[in-house]
Amino acid sequence: MTVLINAYGTVRQPTDIDFGCEELGHRDLNDPQLREHLGQFIGFIMDRGQREMTASLYAVMRHIERVRHHYSFRVEESALDAVAQWAWHNNAILFLPDSSVRDPSGNVLVDPQSGEPDDDAQIPFPADARQRKAQTELLLRNRLIDTPESLPPVVAEVEVTLREADDVAWRAMSLFIVAVRAESLATGQPIGVDNLREKAPLAFQSLSPVETQFLATDPPDQQSIINAAWRYEALFVLQWALGLHDELPFADAICDVPKVAETMLPRLNAEFVAAASLRPTAEILDALDFNQRLLWAARDAQLNERTAPASIDGGVISERQHALNWLVRFENADWDDVDVPS
């Protein structure tokens, strides 16, 4: 007897199907209909919004959001072990005719009736992502910061496509202009937008819609000024990603704003963009995983009205997460739309 299987893999460069089957289709993100299909798939596992979000459903949802390849094939039941090996290698979950979502070994991740997983079901994650999670948890425990085991790993090297280095450089220039304007307003010594444009015309070419509106409003409201001034923290992360700082200090204090500004001032030009390069992907993902778990710890402390562990600063962590999520194309969102869930 044959089984119809739809497989959803997250790795950029999957291995070809290496077992006997009737291949019915394969598409990747170059097919615009795949994103729409994946959105519908998320709606299906959540029963069109009727199911309460659980840790297991959240993990499946995040997997679907990272899917890069969708396969459809019919295979003999005798070949299911080979399917499992292929699916583990390609970090794929499976959808079967009984409307269940399964892990590569066939254990139920989302029961079509209850939405619950089997006890033995495992969300697939690439090896480097699991190792990174374990290393982060060890580092945090050494600082007496506990995070739940259920928090999943972040995106893996074999899954991620970082922003292009020149795009990061453009974004850094725009963030700098916005933060400088906000700082000047907050200190009662406003620097005019025309003055900023004269000194750094290129930085205005890559402003986001929210940033454009902020600079066009004179004066902006107090909350907008505060939000924009916090962007120094996001800028610091992008500078680090571009190799302009050796390390990201532990997030228990705001960044050295004068140093961030000093780093940016001679780089508001086309040469900076042309020469931009990113530090190794693994280092960026290490920072992402570490900061993601710090974000959970900071928000958990706030929610439960406790002092944040290890004196971590939730504002710093949130801004860092915004920048890091943008760098790894989290949810494929533009800068203004980047989400920072914990």
Buried (B, 14 or more C-beta within 10 A) or exposed (E): EEBEBBBBBBBBEBEEBEBEBEEEEBBEBEEEEBEEBBEEBBEBBBBEEEBEEBBBBBBBBBBBBBBBBBBBBEBBEEBBEBBBBBBBBBBBBBBBEEEBBBBBBBBBBBBBEEBBBBEEBBBBBBEBBBEBBEEBBEBBEEBEBEBEEEBBBBBBBBBBEBBEBBBBBBBBBBBBBBBBBBBBBBEEEBBEBEEBBEEBEBBBEBBBEBBBEBBEEEEBEEEBBBBBBBBBBBBBBBBBBBBBBEEBEBBBEBBBBEEBBEBBEEBBEEEBBEEBEBBEBEBBBBBBBBBBBBBBBBBBBEEEEEEBBBEBBBEBBBBBBBBBBBBBBBEEEEBEEBEBEB
